[in-house]
């Protein structure tokens, strides 16, 4: 089984080796597209498709056993493509999922196990006898717990955010409920663990402020394609503070620079430590329709 899973990882890497991701705002959300799947940064999911075409001499699947075999082969192809996408997933700066999994065999083993339990999102039997299977993995939850940087502090156990046992701290009357960062026109790459810094490099939002509990369940930040969508979502709450991204840091296009004045506005709000620690941050992007370099 272990050898088979490692083979899937290799096949997936080879599948995407020659094709870079394409950033866009498909379906009104921020997505990163690949040949055989995509990362939906707005909804926090990774979707991968796999196909198996039967040997021409074998004809179309004529028995339940044959159909099941073709489905299983399509699932294997989908897992391989999902593995390749997760390895290309940007965590922070230049760090990718591949860097994290290769550096920690335990993380790799847990991701392998996760692949075995991912439910099929869609299964299609095509007229030529081919079978296409789609798998969807949530970025939030178990995967984020494994892959997020250790600097984002661990909090155990992870409790449901909105249960009666763990109510969220309400913002004081008139205080801001979240943060919207307008980074349109700025050369930002979406990532699992973005940061906000001032022009002098002082961290305004990052691992020292974030609660891992909320980062795992909500995501460090949500990415949207318009201010309207950012304001309508639940992440930033009913009364969000808005700031403007003016650039990215050297070597880390996931990290957005804001002005010192905007940083002061954030820190002057009485509820800023609450909404930042709870990851109530939405980043609005207007990405170019170009492929990233490998």
KOLMIVO-281356 format. One line per 5 residues: for each residue x, y, z of C-alpha. Coordinates in steps of 0.2 Angstrom, whole numbers, plus 5000, padded with zeros to 4 digits. Example, Ala and Ser with C-alpha at 12.3 -4.5 7.8 and 13.67 -1.06 7.14 Angstrom:
BEGIN
5062,4978,5039 ~ 5068,4995,5036 .
//
This chain:
BEGIN
5000,5000,5000 ~ 5014,5012,5005 ~ 5023,5009,4988 ~ 5007,5011,4979 ~ 5004,5028,4987 .
5021,5034,4983 ~ 5018,5029,4965 ~ 5003,5040,4965 ~ 5013,5055,4971 ~ 5026,5052,4958 .
5013,5050,4944 ~ 5004,5066,4949 ~ 5020,5076,4950 ~ 5025,5070,4932 ~ 5007,5074,4926 .
5009,5093,4931 ~ 5027,5095,4928 ~ 5025,5104,4911 ~ 5010,5115,4916 ~ 5010,5129,4927 .
4995,5136,4937 ~ 4983,5149,4930 ~ 4976,5162,4942 ~ 4959,5168,4939 ~ 4942,5174,4946 .
4932,5160,4939 ~ 4914,5159,4946 ~ 4917,5175,4955 ~ 4929,5167,4967 ~ 4948,5167,4967 .
4954,5150,4959 ~ 4971,5143,4954 ~ 4969,5131,4939 ~ 4979,5116,4933 ~ 4977,5104,4919 .
4968,5091,4930 ~ 4960,5102,4944 ~ 4960,5118,4953 ~ 4962,5126,4970 ~ 4947,5137,4975 .
4955,5149,4987 ~ 4938,5157,4990 ~ 4929,5141,4996 ~ 4945,5133,5003 ~ 4945,5117,4992 .
4956,5108,4980 ~ 4947,5098,4966 ~ 4956,5085,4955 ~ 4949,5075,4941 ~ 4955,5058,4935 .
4951,5048,4920 ~ 4953,5030,4914 ~ 4950,5024,4896 ~ 4948,5006,4894 ~ 4959,4996,4881 .
4951,4997,4864 ~ 4952,4979,4862 ~ 4942,4976,4878 ~ 4927,4986,4872 ~ 4916,4995,4884 .
4914,4989,4902 ~ 4901,4975,4900 ~ 4900,4969,4918 ~ 4898,4977,4935 ~ 4916,4970,4939 .
4923,4979,4924 ~ 4915,4995,4928 ~ 4921,4994,4946 ~ 4939,4991,4939 ~ 4938,5006,4928 .
4931,5017,4942 ~ 4945,5012,4953 ~ 4958,5016,4940 ~ 4950,5033,4938 ~ 4951,5036,4957 .
4969,5032,4957 ~ 4972,5044,4943 ~ 4962,5058,4952 ~ 4972,5055,4968 ~ 4988,5056,4958 .
4982,5073,4951 ~ 4977,5079,4968 ~ 4993,5074,4976 ~ 5002,5084,4962 ~ 4991,5100,4965 .
4994,5099,4984 ~ 5013,5098,4981 ~ 5011,5114,4971 ~ 5000,5122,4984 ~ 5008,5138,4991 .
5009,5139,5010 ~ 5019,5155,5013 ~ 5032,5164,5002 ~ 5041,5151,4992 ~ 5036,5137,5003 .
5025,5124,4995 ~ 5016,5108,5001 ~ 5030,5098,4993 ~ 5043,5107,5004 ~ 5032,5103,5020 .
5028,5085,5015 ~ 5046,5080,5010 ~ 5053,5088,5026 ~ 5041,5078,5037 ~ 5038,5060,5034 .
5024,5060,5047 ~ 5015,5074,5038 ~ 5017,5064,5021 ~ 5010,5048,5029 ~ 4995,5057,5036 .
4991,5065,5019 ~ 4993,5048,5011 ~ 4980,5041,5023 ~ 4969,5056,5020 ~ 4968,5052,5001 .
4961,5035,5005 ~ 4945,5043,5013 ~ 4942,5057,5002 ~ 4924,5055,4995 ~ 4920,5055,4976 .
4912,5072,4972 ~ 4907,5067,4954 ~ 4908,5051,4944 ~ 4904,5051,4925 ~ 4903,5036,4913 .
4907,5043,4895 ~ 4900,5036,4879 ~ 4917,5029,4874 ~ 4918,5018,4889 ~ 4929,5030,4899 .
4926,5034,4917 ~ 4930,5051,4925 ~ 4931,5054,4944 ~ 4932,5070,4953 ~ 4938,5071,4971 .
4937,5087,4982 ~ 4948,5090,4997 ~ 4944,5104,5010 ~ 4959,5114,5013 ~ 4952,5119,5030 .
4951,5106,5044 ~ 4962,5091,5045 ~ 4974,5096,5030 ~ 4977,5113,5037 ~ 4981,5105,5054 .
4995,5095,5046 ~ 5002,5108,5034 ~ 5001,5125,5042 ~ 5017,5132,5049 ~ 5022,5127,5067 .
5024,5145,5071 ~ 5005,5146,5071 ~ 5002,5140,5089 ~ 4993,5124,5092 ~ 4978,5124,5103 .
4970,5107,5108 ~ 4957,5101,5107 ~ 4950,5110,5092 ~ 4932,5114,5096 ~ 4918,5119,5085 .
4918,5137,5083 ~ 4900,5140,5085 ~ 4895,5127,5098 ~ 4887,5132,5115 ~ 4903,5126,5123 .
4914,5137,5114 ~ 4905,5153,5109 ~ 4915,5167,5100 ~ 4919,5183,5109 ~ 4907,5196,5102 .
4914,5212,5097 ~ 4911,5228,5108 ~ 4897,5239,5101 ~ 4904,5249,5087 ~ 4920,5240,5086 .
4926,5232,5069 ~ 4921,5214,5067 ~ 4935,5209,5054 ~ 4947,5215,5041 ~ 4946,5217,5022 .
4962,5220,5013 ~ 4960,5228,4996 ~ 4975,5221,4987 ~ 4969,5223,4969 ~ 4982,5228,4957 .
4996,5221,4969 ~ 5006,5206,4963 ~ 5000,5194,4976 ~ 5000,5175,4976 ~ 4987,5166,4987 .
4993,5156,5001 ~ 4988,5146,5016 ~ 4997,5157,5028 ~ 4999,5175,5022 ~ 5005,5189,5032 .
5002,5208,5033 ~ 5017,5219,5037 ~ 5021,5238,5037 ~ 5033,5246,5025 ~ 5047,5244,5038 .
5043,5225,5039 ~ 5034,5226,5056 ~ 5021,5211,5057 ~ 5003,5217,5059 ~ 4995,5200,5055 .
5004,5183,5056 ~ 5008,5168,5066 ~ 5011,5178,5082 ~ 4993,5184,5082 ~ 4984,5170,5074 .
4975,5156,5084 ~ 4979,5139,5076 ~ 4961,5134,5081 ~ 4953,5147,5070 ~ 4967,5145,5057 .
4963,5127,5055 ~ 4944,5128,5054 ~ 4942,5145,5046 ~ 4958,5147,5036 ~ 4971,5161,5040 .
4963,5172,5027 ~ 4949,5171,5014 ~ 4952,5177,4996 ~ 4939,5185,4986 ~ 4938,5194,4969 .
4927,5209,4973 ~ 4924,5220,4988 ~ 4906,5216,4987 ~ 4909,5198,4989 ~ 4921,5202,5003 .
4908,5212,5012 ~ 4894,5199,5010 ~ 4904,5185,5017 ~ 4904,5179,5035 ~ 4922,5180,5037 .
4924,5199,5040 ~ 4908,5201,5050 ~ 4895,5215,5049 ~ 4907,5229,5052 ~ 4924,5226,5044 .
4938,5238,5044 ~ 4946,5241,5026 ~ 4964,5244,5022 ~ 4974,5244,5006 ~ 4988,5233,5000 .
5002,5243,4993 ~ 5014,5229,4988 ~ 5022,5213,4993 ~ 5038,5208,5002 ~ 5054,5203,4994 .
5053,5184,4991 ~ 5036,5182,4998 ~ 5022,5187,4987 ~ 5010,5180,4999 ~ 5014,5193,5011 .
5005,5210,5009 ~ 5013,5227,5013 ~ 5001,5240,5021 ~ 5005,5258,5026 ~ 5009,5262,5044 .
4994,5273,5044 ~ 4983,5258,5040 ~ 4992,5247,5053 ~ 4989,5260,5066 ~ 4970,5260,5062 .
4970,5242,5064 ~ 4979,5242,5081 ~ 4968,5257,5087 ~ 4952,5247,5087 ~ 4947,5239,5103 .
4943,5223,5095 ~ 4958,5220,5084 ~ 4966,5207,5094 ~ 4950,5197,5094 ~ 4946,5198,5075 .
4964,5195,5070 ~ 4966,5180,5081 ~ 4950,5173,5075 ~ 4956,5174,5057 ~ 4942,5186,5051 .
4953,5192,5037 ~ 4947,5194,5019 ~ 4960,5198,5005 ~ 4953,5205,4989 ~ 4963,5201,4973 .
4962,5205,4955 ~ 4975,5192,4948 ~ 4982,5193,4931 ~ 4977,5179,4919 ~ 4995,5173,4916 .
5004,5157,4921 ~ 5016,5157,4935 ~ 5034,5151,4931 ~ 5039,5134,4937 .
//
